[in-house]
Amino acid sequence: MGLKAGGWWRLVRYLHHPDQVARFQRLCGVVAVCSAHQPLSNGDCRHPGAGGGGGEPEESGASYQGEEPQPGGGGKRHLGKKNGVACEPVGPARPYSDTPAAGGGGEAAAVAAADRRDKPRRRNSLNKEEEAAAGTEFIIRSRLLYYLFSFGTELGNELFYITFFPFWLWNIDPYVGRRLIVIWVWVMYLGQCTKDIIRWPRPRSPPVVKVEIFYDSEYGMPSTHAMSGTAIPFSLFFLTVGRWQYPYAFGLLLASSWCILVCLSRLYMGMHSILDIIAGVLYSILILVIFHPALDIIDNFNLTYKYAPLFIISLHLGMGLFSFTLDTWSTSRGDTAEILGSGAGIACASHFNHMFGILPDPPLDALPFSPPAITFNLITRAFLRFAIGVVVLLLTRAVLKACTIPLACKIFRIPCTDIRQARKRMEVELPYRYMTYGTVGFVALFLVPSLFNYLNLS
């Protein structure tokens, strides 16, 4: 039994080790670059024989694995490797290019230009200063994989949620959209809270290259991207199969591909270990098993119970207060408040839609639905609904953001000269996120469909 326990523990350590993430990144063409102007750190490497404060390569512990012909020149590029990270001490390389820029304007000028280059990282505006200097420089060898995995990681970010959910509600099936959002709220809320309870750090860099650093201030276990990348496509599949006519195998293949792309993108971006990803997928499956059978009860309660809005707001606010008990700020707190606010707004809007007969559910005898024929008129009306609705949502968010942050600062007597620092305070962040995104959710499902009725775009 002890041997089995030891074997499981070795497997856990293996899956959680950052070297596995670094290997996957190198396999996908993400290569760390060590400029001559960068200070030495754990995982840095120097050109053989290069001078500097760190002494010879042997003293720094770097082992050079081979040489590679230098494109555009007669020299060779020496590949360094330390702690699992492949390092190329090349100044004029660019992050997005598949090959280094050819020399011709002077090596010193090329190196200086390389040091000034922007890293292709998605940064968080609230900790911009800390992240601007973070991370190892790197080269992207495969543009295709970079853009593919960038798209995959965006499937778990705010931009996707604020476009995908409204599009589904306005143009496809509000019944499915409401229930999908219930699952999404619980999956993301439980995932964020579990992160803050376990408090396992993200993979260390080096050896991992942080291609994305937007969520680097959060804990890593479990991966909420993997959770949403599992819950959303498979919930869509289970909610639409039998309700809409489409090939069963196609829906299952699409859901599986979506899930795999999101999970692999988090390894590529250097944000999670393999263990984080596996835990996120399994945790999401567990939540789906528990909540999917209860969706009918939850949705009927939101629609028909007289005091449902009061209960919904109280529940989501209480959940938000519980999740704001961290000892330090991280993006997890704001994301949790956004999710809870959006879920509360959508649920309250569902109740008022049922009261006023907006977006009524079709009768059961009309099922299953057949996908409509794709016509110019259908595409035009769907595009107009989406464009007008998104503009309304963005304006709503901008107005609420401009009002709630100064108001919260004034009420709690917090200096508002530095908005970024003020937004990190719990007294500001909770009402700002909750009120702003709660209103956005309510507008998305109640006011925007009412506007479509007025404009004859329903």
C-alpha positions in Angstrom: 0.0 0.0 0.0 2.9 2.3 0.8 4.4 1.6 -2.6 1.2 2.5 -4.3 0.8 5.7 -2.3 4.4 6.6 -3.1 3.8 5.8 -6.8 0.8 8.1 -6.9 2.7 10.9 -5.2 5.5 10.6 -7.7 3.0 10.8 -10.5 1.5 13.9 -8.9 4.9 15.6 -8.6 5.7 14.6 -12.2 2.5 16.1 -13.6 2.9 19.3 -11.4 6.6 19.8 -12.3 7.2 22.9 -14.5 9.7 21.0 -16.7 6.8 19.2 -18.3 5.2 22.5 -19.3 8.6 23.8 -20.6 9.0 20.7 -22.7 5.6 21.1 -24.3 6.4 24.8 -25.0 9.6 23.9 -26.8 7.8 21.2 -28.7 5.4 23.9 -29.9 8.2 26.3 -30.8 8.4 28.7 -27.8 12.1 29.2 -27.2 13.5 31.4 -24.4 15.9 34.1 -25.6 18.7 35.4 -23.5 20.0 38.8 -24.5 23.4 40.0 -23.6 21.8 43.0 -21.9 19.6 40.9 -19.7 20.8 40.1 -16.1 21.5 36.5 -15.2 18.8 34.6 -13.5 17.9 31.0 -12.8 17.8 29.6 -16.3 19.8 32.3 -18.1 22.6 31.4 -20.4 25.4 33.2 -22.1 27.2 32.8 -25.3 30.3 30.7 -24.8 33.2 32.9 -23.9 31.0 35.9 -23.3 32.3 38.2 -20.7 30.3 39.7 -17.9 29.7 39.6 -14.2 28.6 36.0 -14.2 32.0 34.5 -15.3 32.4 31.7 -17.7 29.4 29.5 -18.7 30.8 26.6 -16.7 30.6 28.7 -13.5 26.9 29.7 -14.2 26.0 26.0 -14.6 24.8 26.4 -18.2 25.4 23.5 -20.5 25.5 24.2 -24.3 23.9 21.4 -26.2 24.9 22.2 -29.8 25.1 24.7 -32.5 22.8 25.9 -35.2 23.5 27.7 -38.4 22.9 31.4 -38.2 20.4 32.5 -40.9 21.5 35.4 -43.0 25.1 35.1 -41.9 28.1 32.9 -41.7 28.2 32.5 -38.0 26.6 30.0 -35.8 24.1 30.4 -33.0 24.9 28.5 -29.8 22.0 26.9 -28.0 22.2 27.0 -24.3 20.1 24.8 -22.0 19.6 25.0 -18.3 16.9 23.6 -16.0 15.0 22.4 -19.1 14.8 25.8 -20.9 16.4 26.2 -24.3 18.2 29.6 -24.4 19.3 31.4 -27.5 21.6 34.3 -26.6 20.7 36.2 -29.7 20.1 40.0 -29.6 18.3 40.7 -32.8 15.7 38.0 -32.6 12.1 39.2 -32.5 9.3 37.5 -30.5 6.9 37.0 -33.4 9.4 36.2 -36.1 10.2 32.6 -37.1 13.9 33.6 -37.7 16.1 36.3 -36.3 16.5 39.5 -38.2 19.5 39.6 -40.5 22.3 41.8 -39.3 23.3 44.8 -41.4 22.9 47.9 -39.2 25.4 47.0 -36.6 25.2 44.3 -34.0 25.0 46.8 -31.1 22.1 48.6 -32.7 20.3 45.4 -33.4 20.7 44.2 -29.8 19.5 47.5 -28.5 16.5 47.3 -30.7 15.8 43.8 -29.6 15.9 44.9 -25.9 13.3 47.5 -26.6 10.9 45.1 -28.3 7.5 44.5 -26.9 6.7 41.1 -25.5 3.6 39.5 -27.0 2.0 39.2 -23.6 -1.5 40.0 -22.6 -1.1 42.2 -19.5 -3.5 43.1 -16.7 -4.0 46.8 -16.3 -4.2 46.6 -12.5 -0.7 45.2 -12.1 0.9 46.5 -15.3 4.0 47.9 -13.7 4.9 44.6 -11.9 4.3 42.5 -15.1 6.0 44.8 -17.6 9.4 43.6 -16.3 8.3 40.0 -15.6 9.1 36.9 -17.6 11.8 35.7 -19.9 12.2 37.0 -23.5 11.2 34.4 -26.1 10.9 33.6 -29.7 7.8 32.2 -31.4 8.9 29.6 -33.9 5.4 28.7 -35.2 3.0 31.5 -35.9 0.2 29.0 -36.6 0.4 27.5 -33.1 0.8 30.9 -31.5 -2.4 32.2 -33.0 -4.2 28.9 -32.5 -3.4 28.7 -28.8 -4.1 32.4 -28.4 -7.5 31.8 -29.7 -7.9 28.8 -27.4 -7.0 30.8 -24.3 -9.4 33.6 -25.3 -12.2 31.0 -25.1 -11.9 31.4 -21.4 -11.5 35.2 -21.1 -14.0 38.1 -20.6 -14.0 39.1 -24.3 -15.4 35.7 -25.2 -18.0 35.6 -22.5 -19.3 39.1 -23.3 -19.8 38.2 -26.9 -20.6 34.5 -26.9 -23.4 34.5 -24.3 -25.3 37.5 -25.6 -25.0 36.2 -29.2 -26.5 32.9 -28.0 -29.3 34.6 -26.1 -30.2 37.0 -28.9 -29.8 34.8 -32.0 -30.0 31.1 -31.1 -31.8 29.8 -28.0 -32.4 31.8 -24.8 -33.7 28.7 -23.0 -30.3 27.0 -23.5 -28.4 30.3 -22.8 -30.0 30.8 -19.4 -29.1 27.3 -18.2 -25.7 27.4 -19.7 -25.0 30.6 -17.7 -26.1 29.0 -14.5 -23.6 26.2 -15.1 -20.9 28.7 -16.0 -21.4 30.7 -12.8 -21.2 27.8 -10.5 -18.2 26.2 -12.3 -16.2 29.4 -12.3 -17.2 30.4 -8.8 -16.2 27.1 -7.3 -13.1 27.0 -9.3 -11.9 30.4 -8.2 -12.7 29.7 -4.6 -10.9 26.4 -4.7 -7.8 28.2 -6.1 -7.8 30.5 -3.2 -8.2 27.7 -0.7 -5.5 25.4 -2.1 -3.1 28.3 -3.0 -0.8 26.3 -5.3 1.4 28.7 -7.3 1.6 28.7 -11.1 4.5 27.0 -12.9 7.8 28.9 -12.1 9.7 30.8 -14.7 12.2 29.6 -15.7 12.1 26.9 -16.9 8.5 27.9 -18.1 8.2 30.8 -20.5 5.2 33.0 -19.5 3.7 33.8 -22.9 0.7 35.3 -21.1 0.9 37.1 -17.8 -2.6 38.5 -17.4 -3.6 36.0 -14.7 -0.1 35.4 -13.2 -1.1 37.0 -9.8 -3.7 34.2 -9.3 -3.1 30.7 -7.9 -3.0 27.9 -10.4 -4.8 24.8 -9.0 -7.3 24.0 -10.5 -7.2 25.7 -14.0 -10.5 27.6 -14.3 -9.8 27.9 -18.1 -9.8 24.1 -18.2 -13.0 24.1 -16.1 -14.9 26.5 -18.4 -13.4 24.9 -21.5 -14.9 21.6 -20.3 -18.2 22.9 -18.8 -19.3 25.3 -21.6 -19.0 23.0 -24.7 -20.2 19.8 -23.0 -23.1 21.7 -21.3 -24.0 23.1 -24.7 -23.9 19.6 -26.2 -26.1 18.0 -23.5 -28.6 21.0 -23.5 -29.0 21.0 -27.3 -28.9 17.3 -28.2 -32.5 16.2 -28.7 -33.6 19.9 -28.7 -31.9 20.7 -32.0 -31.4 18.4 -34.9 -27.8 17.9 -35.7 -25.4 14.9 -35.9 -24.7 13.5 -32.5 -21.1 12.7 -33.4 -20.5 16.3 -34.7 -21.6 17.8 -31.5 -19.4 15.5 -29.4 -16.4 16.1 -31.7 -16.9 19.9 -31.5 -17.2 19.8 -27.7 -14.1 17.6 -27.3 -12.0 19.7 -29.7 -13.0 22.9 -27.8 -12.0 21.4 -24.5 -8.7 20.1 -25.8 -7.8 23.4 -27.4 -8.4 25.4 -24.3 -6.5 23.0 -22.1 -3.5 22.8 -24.3 -3.5 26.6 -24.7 -2.9 27.0 -21.0 0.2 24.8 -21.2 1.4 26.7 -24.2 0.9 30.0 -22.4 2.9 28.7 -19.4 0.0 29.4 -17.0 -0.7 25.9 -15.7 0.9 22.6 -15.0 -0.5 19.4 -16.5 -1.9 18.5 -13.0 -3.7 21.9 -12.9 -5.3 21.1 -16.2 -6.3 17.5 -15.3 -7.8 18.7 -12.0 -9.7 21.4 -13.7 -11.3 19.0 -16.2 -12.2 16.4 -13.5 -13.6 19.1 -11.1 -15.7 20.5 -13.9 -17.1 17.1 -14.7 -18.0 16.6 -11.1 -19.8 19.9 -11.0 -21.7 19.1 -14.2 -22.8 15.7 -12.7 -24.2 17.5 -9.7 -25.8 20.6 -11.2 -27.0 19.4 -14.6 -29.9 17.4 -13.2 -30.9 20.5 -11.1 -31.1 22.9 -14.0 -34.8 22.5 -14.5 -35.5 23.3 -10.8 -33.1 26.3 -10.8 -34.5 27.8 -14.0 -38.1 27.3 -13.0 -37.4 29.0 -9.7 -35.8 32.0 -11.4 -38.7 32.3 -13.7 -41.7 31.8 -11.5 -41.0 32.3 -7.8 -42.4 35.6 -6.7 -39.4 36.7 -4.7 -36.8 35.2 -6.9 -35.0 38.4 -7.7 -34.5 39.2 -4.0 -33.2 35.7 -3.3 -30.9 35.7 -6.4 -29.3 39.0 -5.5 -28.8 38.0 -1.8 -27.3 34.6 -2.8 -24.9 36.0 -5.3 -23.9 38.9 -3.0 -23.3 36.5 -0.1 -21.2 34.2 -2.4 -19.2 37.3 -3.5 -18.5 38.4 0.1 -17.3 34.9 1.0 -14.9 34.9 -2.0 -13.4 38.3 -1.0 -11.7 37.0 2.1 -8.2 36.7 0.6 -5.3 38.2 2.5 -3.9 39.8 -0.7 -5.3 41.1 -4.0 -5.4 39.0 -7.1 -7.3 39.1 -10.4 -9.3 36.2 -9.0 -11.4 38.4 -6.7 -12.5 40.8 -9.5 -13.2 37.9 -11.9 -15.4 36.2 -9.2 -17.4 39.3 -8.7 -17.9 39.8 -12.4 -19.1 36.2 -12.8 -21.5 36.5 -9.9 -22.8 39.9 -10.9 -23.4 38.7 -14.5 -25.2 35.5 -13.3 -27.4 37.5 -10.9 -28.3 40.0 -13.7 -29.2 37.3 -16.1 -31.3 35.4 -13.6 -33.2 38.5 -12.6 -33.8 39.4 -16.2 -35.1 35.9 -16.8 -37.7 36.5 -14.1 -38.9 39.8 -15.6 -38.9 38.3 -19.1 -41.3 35.6 -17.8 -43.5 38.3 -16.2 -43.8 40.5 -19.3 -43.7 37.7 -22.0 -40.3 38.7 -23.5 -38.4 35.9 -25.2 -40.9 33.2 -24.3 -39.9 29.6 -24.5 -41.4 27.7 -27.4 -43.9 24.9 -26.7 -42.6 21.5 -26.2 -44.5 20.1 -29.2 -42.3 22.3 -31.4 -39.3 20.3 -30.6 -36.8 19.3 -32.0 -35.8 22.4 -33.8 -34.2 22.3 -37.3 -31.4 24.7 -38.0 -32.8 27.5 -40.2 -31.6 27.9 -43.8 -28.7 30.4 -44.0 -30.0 33.4 -46.0 -28.8 36.9 -46.5 -31.8 38.2 -44.5 -31.1 35.9 -41.6 -27.4 36.9 -41.4 -28.2 40.6 -41.7 -30.7 40.5 -38.9 -28.4 38.4 -36.6 -25.6 40.8 -37.3 -27.7 43.9 -36.5 -29.0 42.3 -33.3 -25.5 41.4 -32.2 -23.9 44.8 -33.2 -26.6 46.9 -31.6 -26.7 44.7 -28.5 -22.9 44.8 -27.9 -22.8 48.5 -28.3 -25.5 48.9 -25.7 -23.6 46.5 -23.3 -20.3 48.3 -23.8 -22.0 51.7 -23.1 -23.7 50.3 -20.1 -20.4 48.9 -18.7 -18.6 52.2 -19.4 -21.2 54.3 -17.7 -21.5 52.1 -14.6 -17.7 51.9 -14.3 -17.4 55.6 -14.5 -20.0 56.1 -11.8 -19.5 53.2 -9.3 -15.7 53.5 -8.8 -15.7 57.2 -7.7 -18.9 56.6 -5.7 -17.5 53.7 -3.8 -14.3 55.7 -3.1 -16.3 58.6 -1.8 -18.5 56.4 0.4 -15.6 54.5 1.9 -13.2 57.5 1.9 -10.6 55.9 -0.3 -8.3 58.2 -2.3 -9.4 58.1 -6.0 -6.3 59.7 -7.5 -4.9 56.3 -8.5 -7.8 54.3 -10.0 -5.7 51.2 -10.4 -4.8 51.1 -6.7 -8.4 52.0 -5.6 -9.8 49.2 -7.6 -7.7 46.7 -5.7 -9.5 47.6 -2.4 -12.3 45.2 -1.5 -14.6 48.1 -0.6 -14.3 49.4 -4.2 -13.9 46.3 -6.2 -16.9 44.4 -4.8 -19.6 47.0 -5.5 -18.0 48.2 -8.7 -17.7 44.7 -10.3 -21.0 43.4 -8.9 -23.1 46.4 -9.8 -21.5 47.0 -13.2 -21.7 43.4 -14.4 -25.0 42.7 -12.7 -26.5 45.6 -14.7 -24.8 44.4 -17.9 -26.3 40.9 -17.4 -29.8 42.4 -16.8 -29.6 44.7 -19.8 -28.4 41.8 -22.0 -31.4 39.6 -21.4 -34.2 42.2 -20.6 -33.6 45.6 -22.0 -31.8 44.6 -25.2 -34.5 42.1 -26.3 -37.1 44.8 -25.5 -35.1 47.2 -27.8 -35.2 44.5 -30.5 -39.0 44.3 -30.2 -39.2 48.1 -30.6 -36.9 48.0 -33.7 -38.7 45.0 -35.2 -35.5 42.9 -35.0 -36.9 40.1 -32.8 
